[in-house]
């Protein structure tokens, strides 16, 4: 960081200091007026000043570290990695395999050390953790002198679970990192707010930081944003660097594969070339950089990093049997060689922890700068030679000689494979469900982020309006327009969520209420823009055309917000009770009527016959007609839900005929792609209006009971069926225009999903004929008599399975209608009451839907305990009187006859 950057940091912190000083001075004046208040002590003032100085030091050092790390990444990308890849490619043409292996170890170890160092430098910038000797020494010196000491490990650093800690007490932290400034528990920002908290009114404590940034901290806020963006850029570059290195190794070396894992303190590089495998691992804190300036020197540029990284001019031989230093800049001490006996090699695997002995041979396990280097070579030639000298014995014979049943073993293996296949299939189902949940969760996160953007834009607009030195109406216009766009976007995401709707009905209702509130706020933003437009028009009187364009745009924006607010109420009515549902529909119709009025200025004949037919005017007219059709369609749907079908059908027809206003007055103008697309959207909206009317009318026809009580209801249903026929006929006309418009060369953007939803003329004609046939059959069924058994000469027989051994007596012909009760039996209905067909039941027969259920009061013969002598208990209930000796009651005659017949059959069988 240059002197200019350091001065910029100091100016930003000085501005924050002036804001804190103003708060303290204001509190001091209050103490003079109110003696009960506790005055500010010198220790409190010095503590605040110390926090401000620490802020300045933290941001200054952090900026220097970030720029040094960016220079190190530039050097690695442009100098180190290309050099290593070229040298690795040259080793493929070497004469001796042993020398090749030594060169590859040195080169791969060198580049892996650079990557690990860069990662530790990033950790130093983010959390401030010191992992290397020079950084630890500097941090401990600061802690000893009580200057710029880190507070991350102090009380309150425990996570919400109560026992784990984000910053370990055994680690050393630099005191100049991003977390040191922004930590929510012990960061400098939190410490400053806690120190100022007693001197601020309770109503302003929650927004204290925003007030400081608004008054004197604009420069500090910009500086923090730049620091955060720089940190994100560094992380992305490091990830890209890791991928490019792995892909570069695989591209430069034929048949090679590279796998790089950069998990913190568990970094691993594994390269397989031919029969050799090179593994480089970092084990926790064993990796050390012995540089007097630390892992990330503050003042290093790209040239300094190039000298520090010590690019090797040639690959010196590496003794793989001893632990040596491949780069003196990383480790100045020697590690003595430790000879170990040859032992079984245990290979680490991520998938299965197996022990292999025959396929690999350990050439070395060496340590350099704390890295574990492991080289393995295949022994295929030795194994082949051993196989040639040995006697060929089948594996089956070996298993049988050891007492293994080969057939049972094979069957068990097949069973295990089948279980594994089933488990894999079940896991795939679970993964798919998990993927859907993750997708839904991601969509919810995007929606929450959009809502948070609205909150931030509100703060920005509020600050601009509070600042008295802002006289630029254009800036306020742009800020309010950004807020309106964000509000509409957030409202639409809540109105039409992905996946569709919420599983909880209450949650869905809350989402719709929030969406409507966002649309209403967007409408208020449009309303506040109108007086601002008047001020701008007065200052720019020479630009009357532009002012008129703005007025038309504001009318469209107002209509969109009102339409979306009405749609949200209609969707919310589906989740509410009956009374609330009616209220929602009533308010929705009012919002949609206002939306229709907002488009009157555009779709009126005066606007369409305007003398100057500019392209912008034509586009606004098309958008106004489209918006009017949308509002009318949803208004008609709300009227239909209110059982006002006739009025709703009239509004549907108005929405579906919006395209005629454009076609009848279509002007000769050079049509471009944007106008063609707007025309396509208008035709599509009119098509949707007609098809919505057809769907609603068909749903009502399907809900008609089989036997209506009045003949006039059939005529009414014929009237509803006329809506279906009219809708399909108009949709066929619109379908031809839509497909003709979509297949023009200027409407390439409409040949995707929207066109697939528009049915062609043939499909609509076939669908209309199917509905005609269905309605003919349905109407014939409606006109059938209610009781189909009147006048029949046969009657249903009783069920013979209920009396298998008894008499099966044929009942007489049924009567037309009957009423069974304890008093009387008759056919006549009550005068002035409901019709006889509606009040009485009938017998259900095949293919005839029942209207009701006959209820008879049947009296059964006493049985069981009821046959015993009865008595009355304390509650007044009749209960059996148990006497001794107990005697079983006599069987009823029907049961006795069945029992005797069963006894006779059993005797005859014997």
C-alpha positions, -999 to +999 in steps of 0.1 A: +000+000+000+014+034-010+015+065+011-015+078-007-035+047+003-024+050+039-035+086+040-068+076+025-073+051+054-063+078+079-088+103+065-116+077+066-109+068+102-106+105+111-141+110+097-154+083+119-135+098+148-153+132+142-187+113+142-179+097+176-166+130+190-199+146+180-218+119+199-197+124+230-200+162+229-238+159+225-239+136+256-217+160+275-242+188+269-270+166+281-250+159+313-249+196+320-287+199+316-294+167+335-272+162+365-285+126+370-266+114+340-231+099+345-204+120+329-179+105+305-147+094+322-112+097+309-108+060+306-138+057+284-125+084+261-091+068+259-106+034+252-126+049+223-095+066+209-075+034+212-101+015+192-100+042+165-062+040+163-064+002+161-089+005+133-065+027+113-037+002+119-058-027+110-071-013+077-036+000+067-019-034+074-047-053+058-045-032+026-007-038+024-011-076+029-038-078+003-017-060-023+013-081-015-008-113-018-021-101-052+015-096-064+024-131-051-005-146-071+006-126-102+041-140-099+028-175-094+005-174-123+028-157-148+063-169-137+063-199-114+035-221-129+047-217-165+083-224-155+073-256-136+051-269-164+079-264-190+104-282-168+080-310-161+074-314-199+112-315-204+116-344-179+095-366-201+124-365-226+151-373-201+174-403-206+173-419-172+140-427-153+157-423-119+169-388-128+134-380-142+118-390-109+142-368-089+136-338-111+098-343-109+099-345-071+119-312-068+096-293-093+063-306-079+074-300-043+084-264-052+051-254-067+031-271-040+050-251-014+041-219-032+004-228-032+004-237+005+022-204+013-004-184-007-032-201+013-016-193+046-012-157+034-050-156+027-057-170+061-035-143+076-056-116+058-090-131+067-087-143+103-053-131+112-040-165+124-002-166+125+011-200+115+048-192+109+076-182+132+081-146+120+044-138+121+040-154+156+070-134+169+055-101+157+021-108+171+034-118+205+055-086+206+023-066+200+005-085+227+033-080+251+034-042+245-005-041+247-005-024+213-027-036+184-033-069+203-060-091+189-093-095+209-107-124+189-099-150+215-114-131+244-146-138+262-176-142+240-159-160+211-178-192+217-202-202+190-240-205+195-237-242+203-220-232+236-188-253+234-170-248+201-149-217+193-143-200+160-109-186+172-088-210+192-072-198+223-039-216+216-035-199+183-018-165+178-036-137+158-021-107+143-047-081+153-048-067+117-073-088+097-108-086+082-122-106+111-104-084+136-125-055+122-158-071+114-162-100+139-197-099+154-186-106+189-151-091+195-144-071+163-133-035+163-167-024+150-186-042+177-162-029+204-167+007+192-204+004+192-204-011+227-182+017+239-206+044+225-237+025+235-241+043+270-239+077+253-266+071+227-304+072+232-320+037+233-340+044+201-308+050+181-287+022+194-297-003+167-289+020+139-258+036+154-233+023+128-256+034+099-259+069+114-221+071+118-216+060+082-242+085+070-228+115+088-190+112+087-182+077+076-189+077+038-152+073+031-148+045+056-178+027+041-163+029+006-130+017+019-146-014+036-164-022+004-132-021-016-114-043+009-142-069+009-143-070-029-105-073-031-107-103-006-133-120-027-112-115-059-082-131-042-101-161-032-115-166-067-080-162-082-065-188-059-093-213-068-086-207-105-049-211-099-054-246-083-075-258-112-051-244-139-022-262-122-039-296-121-051-293-157-017-280-169+001-310-154-023-334-170-019-316-204+020-313-203+027-349-193+012-377-214-008-401-195-005-381-162-033-373-138-032-347-110-054-343-080-051-312-058-069-308-025-065-275-007-084-281+025-070-259+053-040-275+070-047-307+050-034-297+016-025-326-007-011-329-042-010-363-059+004-368-094+004-401-112+028-404-141+032-438-157+040-463-130+051-437-104+029-418-079+041-386-062+023-375-030+029-342-012+010-336+020+009-309+046+002-322+081-014-295+103+012-269+116+043-288+104+048-266+074+069-236+082+082-206+062+115-194+076+114-159+063+123-129+086+094-109+070+068-136+076+046-156+052+032-125+036+056-095+036+037-062+034+058-043+010+066-070-016+059-064-053+060-090-081+098-086-085+104-092-048+082-123-049+101-136-079+133-134-059+118-148-028+103-179-045+138-188-057+130-203-091+155-232-095+177-227-126+181-265-129+168-295-111+196-306-088+196-343-078+176-351-047+186-378-023+153-396-018+167-416+010+174-386+032+154-356+043+170-326+024+160-291+017+149-285-019+147-248-013+169-231+012+145-202+016+119-224+032+138-244+057+173-236+071+176-266+093+185-301+083+164-331+092+185-361+100+179-392+080+161-420+098+166-454+082+136-476+086+131-512+079+111-521+048+075-528+059+041-533+044+029-501+027-005-489+038-020-468+011-045-441+020-077-441+001-107-419+003-131-446-006-119-477+012-093-483+039-076-513+024-041-526+029-021-533-003+013-550-004+021-564-038+016-536-063+036-507-050+071-501-036+081-472-013+111-454-026+111-427+000+092-408+027+110-375+031+102-343+049+111-308+035+098-276+052+073-298+071+058-313+039+055-351+037+068-363+003+060-399-007+071-415-040+058-449-050+067-471-081+049-500-096+066-535-094+047-551-123+079-564-140+090-581-108+056-596-103+055-609-138+089-626-134+077-642-102+046-655-119+066-671-147+089-690-123+060-702-101+036-730-108+002-721-122-025-730-096-061-719-100-077-697-074-105-721-070-082-749-060-065-727-034-099-718-019-110-754-018-077-765-002-084-740+026-119-755+032-139-727+015-172-737-002-168-719-036-205-722-046-218-707-014-192-680-016-203-671-052-240-671-041-232-648-012-213-625-035-243-623-058-266-615-029-242-588-017-241-572-052-279-573-054-281-556-020-256-530-031-275-523-063-307-518-043-290-496-019-276-475-047-310-472-063-325-461-029-297-437-024-303-422-058-339-416-049-329-399-016-302-378-035-329-367-059-352-356-031-322-339-014-313-322-047-349-308-049-347-296-013-314-280-020-328-263-051-358-250-032-335-238-004-313-220-030-344-203-045-354-192-010-319-178-004-321-158-037-355-145-026-342-135+008-312-118-009-336-098-032-356-087-001-324-077+016-314-057-015-346-038-011-338-030+025-303-017+015-317+004-013-342+020+011-313+030+034-295+045+004-325+065-007-332+077+028-296+089+032-298+108-001-331+125+009-316+135+043-285+151+029-292+187+023-264+192-001-280+168-027-299+190-052-296+166-082-331+154-089-317+129-115-297+111-087-328+109-065-348+097-096-323+069-103-321+058-067-359+056-063-362+038-097-336+012-085-356+007-054-388+002-074-372-024-097-359-043-067-393-042-050-411-055-081-385-083-085-388-094-048-426-093-050-427-114-082-404-140-066-427-142-036-459-142-058-446-169-082-421-190-061-400-218-075-409-246-067-446-236-069-460-225-036-451-233-001-459-266+016-475-248+046-507-229+038-500-203+065-465-197+052-479-193+016-504-167+029-477-148+047-456-148+015-485-133-005-491-106+021-454-097+019-456-096-019-486-073-018-468-050+006-438-048-017-460-040-047-478-013-027-444+002-018-434+001-054-466+020-063-458+047-038-423+050-054-440+057-087-463+082-071-433+101-056-417+102-090-445+122-106-439+155-087-402+150-093-409+147-130-427+181-129-396+197-114-374+182-141-398+192-168-397+228-156-359+229-158-358+212-192-386+228-211-370+222-244-374+184-241-412+181-242-410+147-261-388+132-234-411+144-207-441+129-224-422+096-227-415+097-190-452+103-182-462+073-203-436+052-186-448+062-152-483+052-162-472+018-173-452+013-141-482+024-120-504-001-138-480-030-134-477-024-096-515-022-092-520-053-113-495-073-093-511-061-061-545-073-073-531-107-084-515-112-050-549-107-034-566-132-057-539-158-049-542-150-012-580-155-013-573-192-021-557-196+013-582-176+034-615-185+050-649-177+034-653-142+049-617-132+043-618-147+008-647-124-002-628-093+012-596-102-007-616-106-039-634-073-034-601-054-028-584-072-057-611-060-081-606-024-069-568-027-075-573-041-110-599-014-119-572+012-109-547-006-131-572-005-161-576+033-155-538+037-156-537+024-191-566+046-205-541+073-215-523+049-238-550+027-253-575+055-260-582+064-296-566+098-292-533+082-283-535+056-311-543+083-337-515+105-325-500+124-355-463+116-346-461+078-347-427+074-332-413+040-324-414+047-286-451+056-288-460+024-307-441+003-282-459+021-253-493+015-269-486-022-273-474-025-237-505-006-225-528-029-244-510-060-230-512-046-195-549-038-199-556-073-211-537-088-182-556-067-156-590-075-173-583-112-173-575-113-136-605-090-128-628-114-147-613-144-128-621-126-095-657-119-107-661-155-116-649-166-081-676-143-067-703-162-087-708-133-111-704-154-142-723-131-167-703-100-157-671-120-157-677-134-192-682-098-204-649-087-189-632-118-204-644-108-238-630-073-234-596-088-224-596-112-254-605-084-279-576-061-270-557-073-301-584-060-323-577-024-312-542-029-325-550-047-357-578-023-368-555+007-364-523-009-372-501+018-388-476+016-415-443+016-396-411-001-399-416-031-375-384-042-357-377-071-334-388-054-302-422-043-316-428-078-330-421-093-297-445-069-279-472-077-305-466-114-299-470-109-261-503-090-268-517-119-289-506-144-263-523-125-235-556-123-254-553-161-261-548-167-224-579-147-216-601-168-239-587-201-227-591-191-190-628-184-197-631-218-213-614-236-184-636-219-158-668-226-177-658-263-182-651-266-144-686-253-136-701-277-161-682-306-145-695-297-111-732-299-120-751-326-101-764-355-122-801-346-117-808-309-114-839-299-095-851-274-121-853-275-159-841-239-161-807-250-147-802-270-179-808-238-200-784-219-178-757-246-183-763-244-221-755-207-217-723-215-199-714-240-226-718-212-251-689-195-234-667-225-240-676-226-277-671-188-281-637-190-263-624-218-285-635-201-317-617-169-308-587-189-296-584-206-330-583-171-347-556-159-323-536-191-327-531-185-364-519-149-358-496-160-330-479-187-350-476-164-380-460-137-359-437-161-341-423-176-373-413-143-387-376-135-389-379-106-364-392-127-335-365-151-327-368-147-289-404-161-289-396-195-303-390-211-269-414-221-241-441-195-247-449-208-282-452-244-269-481-234-247-501-221-277-521-249-293-526-250-331-558-248-350-561-285-354-556-293-317-581-266-307-607-279-332-603-315-319-605-303-283-637-284-291-653-315-307-644-336-277-660-311-254-692-310-276-695-348-274-689-348-236-716-321-231-741-340-252-737-371-231-737-351-199-769-332-209-787-365-218-777-378-184-791-347-167-825-351-184-830-387-172-858-392-146-846-392-110-860-426-100-853-451-128-871-479-110-906-465-113-926-487-136-902-516-136-916-551-133-885-566-116-869-558-082-836-565-067-835-597-047-822-598-011-786-609-006-786-646-003-752-647+014-767-631+045-790-661+050-772-690+035-793-716+052-826-698+056-853-687+033-847-663+005-880-646+001-886-624-029-898-589-019-926-572-036-924-544-062-909-513-046-929-482-043-920-450-060-913-429-029-917-437+007-909-423+041-903-445+071-906-433+107-923-442+139-955-424+132-968-428+097-961-439+061-972-420+031-963-406-003-975-370-001-949-343+005-952-313+027-969-284+010-947-254+004-916-275+011-889-288-012-898-309-043-904-346-037-875-356-058-851-336-037-864-345-003-868-382-008-841-408-014-840-435-041-822-468-047-788-465-062-784-485-094-755-490-118-744-459-138-769-438-119-755-414-093-775-413-060-791-380-048-794-391-012-794-419+013-825-435+027-825-435+065-847-460+082-851-466+119-848-503+123-857-520+156-837-551+164-848-580+186-831-581+220-800-602+222-773-611+247-774-593+280-806-576+270-825-608+275-814-610+312-835-593+339-829-556+338-823-532+366-816-494+369-781-482+381-772-450+398-771-431+365-806-441+355-793-466+329-808-500+322-783-527+330-786-565+332-793-580+367-768-608+371-781-637+391-766-670+401-768-695+385-764-678+351-786-693+324-779-687+287-808-670+269-827-689+242-817-686+206-839-667+182-859-690+158-839-679+127-805-687+144-819-719+159-830-731+124-795-723+109-778-741+138-800-772+135-793-773+097-755-771+103-757-799+128-776-821+103-751-814+076-722-823+099-739-856+109-746-865+072-709-859+064-698-882+091 
